[in-house]
Amino acid sequence: MTTMLPESTEVPPAALARGQGDVAAGAGTSGTRPDERVRGAEPAAGARAPAPTAPVARASAMPGWALVALAVLLAVAAGWFVQDRLARVERELARRVQDAELRDQQRDQQLKLLADTLRETQAKGAVIEARLADTLGQQAQLRQLYDEMARSRGDLMLADVESSIMIAAQQLQLGGNVQSALLAMQDAEQVLARSNQPAMIGLRRVLTRDIERLKAVPLADFAAAVNRLDAVVGMIEQMPLLADLQPAIGGVPTVRGGGGEPPAPGLRGLSERFARTGLQGWDAFVAELRALFRVQRVDQPEAVLLSPDQRFLARETLRLQLLNARLNLLARNDALFRGDLARATTAIEKWFDPQHKTVLAALGALRQLQATKLAVDLPSLAESISAVRAARAASDAR
C-alpha cells in the first residue's frame, strides 16, 4: 500500500536531480526492462516513497526555465529582426540617396542643356527680329513704291488692257499678223472680264466688236505659198543655164564609096583606094569646120558668155532673191514679196534655158505665187484705243 505525502512537503531540487540521475544511471547500466525496474522498486516504497513527489516538483520548475529561454529567444529574435530591419532601411536609404544624387546630376545636365538651348534660341530670336525688321522696312518701301506707281487696281487693269490693245495694233500695222492681234485683243478682253466694275462694261463691248471684226478677216494660205517657194529654191541646181548648153554637132559624115564592092587587091585597086581615102578625109575636115562655127539666134548675148564663176553667181543671186521673197511672205509684206518674185522671174528668163522642163515648172510656180493675194483689208483698232484712253482719263479725274 502506497503512502501519499502531504502536498506541503517540498523536495529539494538537488535531491530531485540526484534521484533522477541515479534512476537514469541504473536504467543505463542494468539490462532489465522498465517493468522489471518497477517491480524491483516496489519493496522500497514501503519504507520511504519520495518518487511520486518528483513529477510535481519538475512540473512546477519547468515553466520558469522555459519562460527564460523563451524570453531569451524572443529577445534574440527581436534583436535580429530589428537589426535586419535597420539594415534594410539603411540599404533602402542609401539607394534612395544614390538615386536622388543621380537625379540631381541629370537635372543639372538638363538645366545646362536648357540654358544652352535658351541662349541659342535667344540668339536666333535676335537674328530673326533683325531680319524681320529689315523685311518690314523693305515691305514698307515696296508698298510705297507700289502706291506711287499705281494708285488703284483699276488703273493697273486699264494700263494692262491698253498695252494689249497697242500690241494688237502694232501687229496689224507692221506685219499684218491677224492671229497675233486677235490673241492680244482676247487677252485684254479676259482682263476686263475679271473686273466687277460697272465702268468697264462699255469698254468691254468695244473690245468685243473689234474682236469680231478680226475674226471675220480672211486668211491667206501662207503655208502652201512657203512650200511652193521652197520647191522652186530646190530646182535651181537642176535648171540649166544658157551658157551651159553645148553646140549641136552634125551627124557623122557619110563615107563616100562605102556602099560598093571593096577595091581589088594589088595594083589594080590602088587608085580606087586612094580616091576613097581622100573623100573620107575631106568629109572629116568639113565636119570639123562645122563644129568650129555655130549659127544661133540669141537675144541676150551676155547669157551665153558667162564664165564658170559668173554662172555660180547667177544661181546664187537667184537663190537669194527667192529666199528674200520667202522672208517677205512670212512678214506679210505684199509689195516686197511681189517685187522679189518679179526679179526672180526676170532672172530665170534671162539666164536659164526657157525650153527646159525644170525651168518651165519654176516659172509656172512663180506666176502662181504672184497671183496669190496676201494683202487684205485689216480693221482698225482706233475705237478700242480711244475707249481705253477715255476710261483711264476718267479714272485719273476721280
C-alpha positions as CSV (number, residue, x, y, z in Angstrom):
1,M,0.0,0.0,0.0
2,T,1.4,3.3,-1.2
3,T,1.7,6.1,1.4
4,M,1.0,9.6,-0.1
5,L,3.0,12.6,1.1
6,P,1.3,15.7,2.0
7,E,1.2,18.5,-0.6
8,S,3.2,20.9,1.5
9,T,6.2,18.6,1.5
10,E,8.9,20.1,-0.7
11,V,11.7,18.1,-2.1
12,P,15.0,19.9,-2.7
13,P,15.9,20.4,-6.3
14,A,19.3,19.0,-5.7
15,A,17.9,15.8,-4.3
16,L,15.5,15.5,-7.1
17,A,18.2,15.9,-9.6
18,R,20.4,13.3,-7.9
19,G,17.5,10.9,-7.8
20,Q,16.8,11.4,-11.4
21,G,20.5,10.9,-12.1
22,D,20.6,7.7,-10.2
23,V,17.5,6.3,-11.8
24,A,18.9,7.2,-15.2
25,A,22.2,5.6,-14.3
26,G,20.6,2.5,-13.1
27,A,18.5,2.3,-16.2
28,G,21.5,2.8,-18.3
29,T,23.7,0.2,-16.5
30,S,21.2,-2.6,-15.8
31,G,19.9,-4.7,-18.6
32,T,16.5,-5.1,-17.1
33,R,13.4,-3.8,-18.8
34,P,11.3,-0.9,-17.4
35,D,8.7,-3.1,-15.9
36,E,11.3,-5.1,-14.1
37,R,12.7,-1.9,-12.7
38,V,9.3,-1.0,-11.4
39,R,8.8,-4.3,-9.8
40,G,12.2,-4.1,-8.1
41,A,11.4,-0.7,-6.8
42,E,8.1,-1.6,-5.2
43,P,9.5,-3.1,-1.9
44,A,11.5,0.1,-1.2
45,A,8.3,2.1,-1.4
46,G,7.2,0.7,2.0
47,A,9.9,2.4,4.0
48,R,10.1,5.8,2.1
49,A,8.4,6.9,-1.1
50,P,9.7,10.2,-2.4
51,A,9.2,9.1,-6.1
52,P,5.7,10.3,-6.5
53,T,6.6,13.9,-5.5
54,A,9.2,14.2,-8.3
55,P,6.8,14.9,-11.2
56,V,5.0,17.6,-9.2
57,A,8.3,19.4,-8.4
58,R,9.5,19.0,-12.0
59,A,6.2,20.3,-13.3
60,S,6.4,23.4,-11.1
61,A,10.1,24.1,-12.0
62,M,10.0,23.7,-15.9
63,P,7.8,26.8,-16.7
64,G,10.4,29.3,-15.3
65,W,13.3,28.0,-17.4
66,A,11.0,27.8,-20.4
67,L,9.9,31.3,-19.9
68,V,13.5,32.5,-19.5
69,A,14.6,30.5,-22.6
70,L,11.6,31.8,-24.5
71,A,12.3,35.4,-23.4
72,V,15.9,35.0,-24.5
73,L,14.9,33.5,-27.8
74,L,12.3,36.3,-28.2
75,A,14.9,38.9,-27.3
76,V,17.4,37.4,-29.8
77,A,14.8,37.1,-32.5
78,A,13.6,40.6,-31.8
79,G,17.2,41.9,-31.9
80,W,17.9,40.1,-35.1
81,F,14.7,41.3,-36.6
82,V,15.4,44.8,-35.6
83,Q,18.9,44.7,-36.9
84,D,17.8,43.2,-40.2
85,R,15.1,45.8,-40.4
86,L,17.5,48.5,-39.8
87,A,20.0,47.1,-42.3
88,R,17.2,47.0,-44.9
89,V,16.2,50.5,-44.1
90,E,19.8,51.7,-44.3
91,R,20.2,50.0,-47.7
92,E,17.0,51.5,-48.9
93,L,18.0,54.9,-47.7
94,A,21.4,54.6,-49.4
95,R,19.8,53.5,-52.6
96,R,17.3,56.4,-52.5
97,V,20.2,58.8,-51.7
98,Q,22.1,57.5,-54.7
99,D,19.0,57.8,-56.9
100,A,18.4,61.3,-55.6
101,E,22.1,62.2,-56.4
102,L,21.8,60.7,-59.9
103,R,18.6,62.6,-60.5
104,D,20.2,65.8,-59.3
105,Q,23.1,65.2,-61.7
106,Q,20.7,64.5,-64.6
107,R,18.7,67.6,-63.6
108,D,21.8,69.7,-63.5
109,Q,22.8,68.4,-67.0
110,Q,19.3,69.1,-68.3
111,L,19.4,72.5,-66.8
112,K,22.7,73.2,-68.5
113,L,21.3,71.9,-71.8
114,L,18.2,74.1,-71.3
115,A,20.3,77.1,-70.6
116,D,22.4,76.5,-73.7
117,T,19.3,76.0,-75.8
118,L,17.8,79.1,-74.3
119,R,20.9,81.1,-75.2
120,E,20.8,79.7,-78.7
121,T,17.1,80.4,-79.0
122,Q,17.6,84.0,-77.8
123,A,20.4,84.5,-80.3
124,K,18.3,83.1,-83.1
125,G,15.4,85.2,-81.9
126,A,17.6,88.3,-82.1
127,V,18.7,87.4,-85.7
128,I,15.0,86.7,-86.7
129,E,14.0,90.0,-85.1
130,A,16.7,91.8,-87.1
131,R,15.6,90.1,-90.3
132,L,12.0,90.8,-89.6
133,A,12.8,94.5,-89.1
134,D,14.7,94.5,-92.4
135,T,11.8,92.7,-94.1
136,L,9.3,95.1,-92.7
137,G,11.4,98.0,-93.9
138,Q,11.6,96.5,-97.4
139,Q,7.9,95.8,-97.3
140,A,7.2,99.4,-96.4
141,Q,9.4,100.6,-99.2
142,L,7.8,98.3,-101.7
143,R,4.4,99.4,-100.6
144,Q,5.4,103.0,-101.0
145,L,6.7,102.3,-104.5
146,Y,3.6,100.3,-105.4
147,D,1.4,103.2,-104.2
148,E,3.5,105.6,-106.2
149,M,3.3,103.5,-109.4
150,A,-0.3,102.6,-109.3
151,R,-3.0,104.5,-107.4
152,S,-5.6,101.8,-107.7
153,R,-6.3,98.4,-109.1
154,G,-8.4,99.8,-111.8
155,D,-5.6,101.9,-113.1
156,L,-3.3,98.9,-113.3
157,M,-6.0,96.9,-115.2
158,L,-6.6,99.7,-117.6
159,A,-2.9,100.1,-118.2
160,D,-2.7,96.3,-119.0
161,V,-5.6,96.5,-121.3
162,E,-4.2,99.5,-123.2
163,S,-0.8,97.7,-123.5
164,S,-2.5,94.6,-125.1
165,I,-4.5,96.8,-127.5
166,M,-1.4,98.7,-128.6
167,I,0.4,95.4,-129.2
168,A,-2.5,94.2,-131.4
169,A,-2.5,97.4,-133.3
170,Q,1.3,97.1,-134.0
171,Q,0.9,93.5,-135.2
172,L,-1.8,94.7,-137.7
173,Q,0.1,97.7,-138.9
174,L,3.6,96.3,-139.2
175,G,3.2,92.7,-140.2
176,G,-0.5,92.3,-140.9
177,N,-0.5,89.4,-138.4
178,V,-4.2,88.9,-137.7
179,Q,-3.7,85.9,-135.4
180,S,-1.3,87.7,-133.1
181,A,-3.6,90.8,-133.0
182,L,-6.6,88.6,-132.2
183,L,-4.7,86.9,-129.3
184,A,-3.7,90.2,-127.8
185,M,-7.3,91.5,-128.0
186,Q,-8.7,88.4,-126.4
187,D,-6.2,88.8,-123.6
188,A,-7.4,92.3,-123.0
189,E,-11.0,91.2,-123.0
190,Q,-10.3,88.5,-120.4
191,V,-8.6,91.1,-118.1
192,L,-11.8,93.2,-118.3
193,A,-14.0,90.1,-117.7
194,R,-12.3,89.6,-114.3
195,S,-13.3,93.1,-113.3
196,N,-16.6,93.7,-111.5
197,Q,-16.5,97.5,-112.0
198,P,-19.6,98.8,-114.0
199,A,-17.4,101.4,-115.7
200,M,-15.6,98.6,-117.6
201,I,-18.8,97.2,-119.3
202,G,-18.7,99.8,-122.1
203,L,-15.0,99.3,-122.8
204,R,-15.6,95.5,-122.9
205,R,-18.3,96.0,-125.6
206,V,-16.0,98.0,-127.8
207,L,-13.3,95.3,-127.5
208,T,-15.8,92.6,-128.3
209,R,-16.8,94.4,-131.6
210,D,-13.2,94.7,-132.7
211,I,-12.5,91.0,-131.9
212,E,-15.4,90.0,-134.1
213,R,-14.0,92.2,-136.9
214,L,-10.7,90.5,-136.6
215,K,-12.3,87.0,-136.7
216,A,-14.1,87.9,-139.9
217,V,-10.8,88.8,-141.8
218,P,-10.0,86.1,-144.4
219,L,-6.6,84.4,-144.0
220,A,-4.3,83.5,-146.9
221,D,-2.7,80.1,-147.2
222,F,0.8,81.2,-146.2
223,A,2.0,77.6,-145.5
224,A,1.3,76.5,-149.1
225,A,3.0,79.5,-150.5
226,V,6.1,78.9,-148.4
227,N,6.3,75.3,-149.5
228,R,6.0,76.3,-153.2
229,L,8.8,78.8,-152.8
230,D,11.0,76.2,-151.1
231,A,10.3,73.8,-154.1
232,V,11.5,76.5,-156.5
233,V,14.6,77.1,-154.5
234,G,15.3,73.3,-154.7
235,M,15.0,73.4,-158.5
236,I,17.8,75.9,-159.0
237,E,20.6,73.4,-159.2
238,Q,18.6,71.4,-161.8
239,M,17.9,74.3,-164.1
240,P,20.4,74.6,-167.0
241,L,21.9,78.0,-167.9
242,L,22.1,79.2,-171.5
243,A,25.9,79.2,-171.1
244,D,25.8,75.6,-170.2
245,L,24.3,74.5,-173.5
246,Q,26.7,72.6,-175.8
247,P,26.6,73.3,-179.6
248,A,24.8,70.7,-181.6
249,I,27.3,68.7,-183.6
250,G,26.1,67.5,-187.0
251,G,25.7,63.9,-187.8
252,V,28.6,61.6,-188.6
253,P,29.7,62.4,-192.1
254,T,28.8,59.7,-194.6
255,V,31.7,57.8,-196.1
256,R,31.6,58.1,-199.8
257,G,32.1,55.0,-201.8
258,G,31.5,52.7,-198.8
259,G,28.4,51.1,-200.3
260,G,30.1,49.4,-203.3
261,E,32.4,46.5,-203.6
262,P,35.8,46.7,-202.0
263,P,38.6,47.7,-204.2
264,A,40.6,44.9,-205.9
265,P,43.8,43.9,-204.3
266,G,47.1,44.7,-205.7
267,L,47.9,47.5,-208.1
268,R,44.6,47.2,-209.9
269,G,42.7,48.7,-206.9
270,L,45.3,51.2,-205.8
271,S,43.7,54.2,-207.5
272,E,40.3,53.3,-206.1
273,R,41.7,53.1,-202.6
274,F,43.4,56.4,-202.9
275,A,40.1,58.0,-204.1
276,R,38.1,56.6,-201.3
277,T,40.6,57.6,-198.6
278,G,40.7,61.2,-200.0
279,L,36.9,61.5,-199.9
280,Q,36.7,60.3,-196.3
281,G,39.4,62.8,-195.2
282,W,37.6,65.6,-196.9
283,D,34.3,64.8,-195.2
284,A,36.1,64.7,-191.8
285,F,37.7,68.1,-192.5
286,V,34.3,69.6,-193.4
287,A,32.7,68.2,-190.2
288,E,35.5,69.8,-188.0
289,L,34.9,73.1,-189.7
290,R,31.2,72.9,-189.0
291,A,31.9,72.2,-185.3
292,L,34.1,75.3,-185.0
293,F,31.3,77.6,-186.2
294,R,27.7,77.7,-184.9
295,V,25.0,80.0,-186.1
296,Q,22.2,80.6,-183.5
297,R,19.9,83.5,-182.7
298,V,20.5,84.9,-179.2
299,D,18.6,88.0,-178.0
300,Q,20.9,88.5,-175.0
301,P,24.4,87.7,-175.9
302,E,25.8,88.0,-172.4
303,A,23.7,85.0,-171.3
304,V,25.9,82.6,-173.3
305,L,29.2,84.4,-172.5
306,L,29.2,83.7,-168.7
307,S,32.3,82.3,-167.2
308,P,32.1,79.5,-164.7
309,D,32.4,81.9,-161.8
310,Q,29.6,84.1,-163.2
311,R,27.4,81.0,-163.7
312,F,27.8,80.2,-160.0
313,L,27.0,83.8,-159.1
314,A,23.9,83.8,-161.3
315,R,22.5,80.7,-159.5
316,E,23.3,82.1,-156.0
317,T,21.7,85.5,-156.9
318,L,18.5,83.8,-157.9
319,R,18.6,81.7,-154.7
320,L,19.0,84.9,-152.6
321,Q,16.1,86.6,-154.4
322,L,13.8,83.6,-153.7
323,L,14.8,83.5,-150.0
324,N,14.2,87.2,-149.7
325,A,10.7,86.7,-151.2
326,R,10.2,83.9,-148.6
327,L,11.0,86.3,-145.7
328,N,8.7,89.0,-147.1
329,L,6.0,86.4,-147.4
330,L,6.4,85.4,-143.7
331,A,6.4,89.1,-142.8
332,R,3.1,89.6,-144.8
333,N,4.8,92.3,-146.8
334,D,2.9,92.0,-150.1
335,A,4.7,94.8,-152.1
336,L,8.2,93.5,-151.4
337,F,7.1,89.9,-151.9
338,R,5.8,90.6,-155.4
339,G,8.9,92.7,-156.2
340,D,11.2,89.8,-155.3
341,L,9.1,87.4,-157.3
342,A,9.2,89.6,-160.4
343,R,13.0,90.0,-160.2
344,A,13.4,86.2,-159.8
345,T,11.2,85.6,-162.8
346,T,13.2,88.0,-164.9
347,A,16.5,86.4,-163.9
348,I,15.2,82.9,-164.8
349,E,14.0,84.1,-168.2
350,K,17.3,85.9,-168.9
351,W,20.0,83.4,-167.8
352,F,18.3,80.0,-168.0
353,D,17.1,77.8,-170.8
354,P,13.4,78.6,-171.3
355,Q,12.8,75.3,-173.2
356,H,13.9,73.1,-170.3
357,K,11.1,71.4,-168.3
358,T,12.5,72.3,-164.9
359,V,12.8,76.0,-165.9
360,L,9.2,75.9,-167.2
361,A,8.0,74.4,-163.9
362,A,9.8,77.0,-161.8
363,L,8.3,79.9,-163.9
364,G,4.8,78.4,-163.5
365,A,5.2,78.2,-159.7
366,L,6.4,81.8,-159.5
367,R,3.5,83.0,-161.6
368,Q,1.1,81.2,-159.3
369,L,2.7,82.8,-156.3
370,Q,2.3,86.2,-157.9
371,A,-1.4,85.6,-158.3
372,T,-1.7,84.9,-154.6
373,K,-3.4,87.7,-152.7
374,L,-1.6,88.4,-149.4
375,A,-2.9,91.9,-148.6
376,V,-6.4,92.0,-147.0
377,D,-8.4,94.9,-145.7
378,L,-7.5,94.9,-142.0
379,P,-9.8,96.5,-139.5
380,S,-8.6,99.4,-137.4
381,L,-8.4,99.3,-133.6
382,A,-8.8,103.1,-133.1
383,E,-12.1,102.7,-131.5
384,S,-10.8,100.4,-128.8
385,I,-7.7,102.6,-128.2
386,S,-9.9,105.7,-127.8
387,A,-12.3,103.9,-125.4
388,V,-9.5,102.7,-123.1
389,R,-7.8,106.1,-123.1
390,A,-11.1,107.7,-122.2
391,A,-11.5,105.2,-119.3
392,R,-8.1,106.0,-118.0
393,A,-8.7,109.7,-118.1
394,A,-11.9,109.3,-116.2
395,S,-10.2,107.2,-113.6
396,D,-7.4,109.8,-113.2
397,A,-10.0,112.5,-112.8
398,R,-11.6,110.7,-109.9
